[in-house]
Amino acid sequence: MENILRFRSNQHFKIVQFTDIHWHNGEAPDQQSAELMTQIAKAESPDLIVLTGDILSGGGCEDAADSLRQVIETVEACGVPWAAVFGNHDDEGSADRHALMAVMQESRSCLSQPGPEDVPGVGNYTLSIQNSEAVASAAVLYFIDSGSYSPTDIGGYDWIRREQIAWYLQESAKLTAEAGHLLPALAFFHIPIPEYDEVWDFHTCYGVKYENVCAPQINTGFFAALHEAGDVMGTFVGHEHINDFWGDLHGIRLCYGRATGYNTYGREGFPRGARVIQLQEGERQFETWLHLDDGTVVHSQREHTPLQRTFTED
């Protein structure tokens, strides 16, 4: 399989984001997740599939490496390249992040990389998308390991470290210099940054928030770095299974995916699905929509205004 990412002849590049699959051991709910992923990939015909963490419920896997291979088998059967970042549950079982990354890299269609050894986390890397003529980079995708749990006694979830931010800024500057201009970029990680709360509370958003934004309690300035570098147009996370909103904060669209997995908690009337992202070659913009398990495609999500600073009502 050719794993070079490039815009199509119609100048589109489409990504399907599957998130929070929470695969265990291949039980019936896992098979539902596999069927959904296959169904959506067939319907959307993406150029890339991205898994944004909690691929596994690591603690519920008898053999985490074997469970991950089951997920990979489903993704590989979709027939397109794929890439992933880890969530806070993936490595809670019998395999750590390094071992799981090694399993991923057994796949011929996997584009995931462990990333620099001197940068915290496993899975900090970039992927370039070539233009439709395959002669130059036309866009870039950043993948960030957002960690698991707080490394200090304050509790809660981990945060993107300062070394990772420095790595991002270095990569952004290098790619900009090579291209001679800012490349349109997207960033994928699992745990939302604190600004996801800010955009919901103070800006117009689209979609729903049925649970708290479980961001880290420490803000290390990753959003500020994205804003200052100027290349990232949107970020895509998972972590919360019954939030799917997006909103624009200072020119960057902060987006949730749509939870994909059935072997984990959800909400009545909130179907599983995926977020779809489509880039346009030569333009600093993207379209995004949801594809749900009953085949429904949602292009226009419910508007939420800053005056509604509560959970979305039914």
QUIQUI-V570936 format. One line per field, one symbol per residue. burial: b if it has 9 or more other C-alpha atoms within 8 Angstrom, else e. Layout:
burial=???
This chain:
burial=eeeebbbeeebbbbbbbbbbbbbbbbeebbbbbbebbbebbeeeebbbbbbbbbbbbbbebbbbbebbbbbbebbbebebbbbbbbbbbbbbbbbbbbbbbebbbebebbbbbbbeeebeebbbbeebbbbbeeeebbbbbbbbbbbbbbeeeeebbbbbeeebbebebeebbebbeebeebbbbbbbbbbbbbebebbbbebbbbbbbeeebbbbeebeebeebbbebebbbbbbbbbbbbbbbbbbbeebbbbbbbbbbbbeeeeeeebbbbbbbbbbbeeeeeebbbbbbeeeebeeeeebbbebeebbee
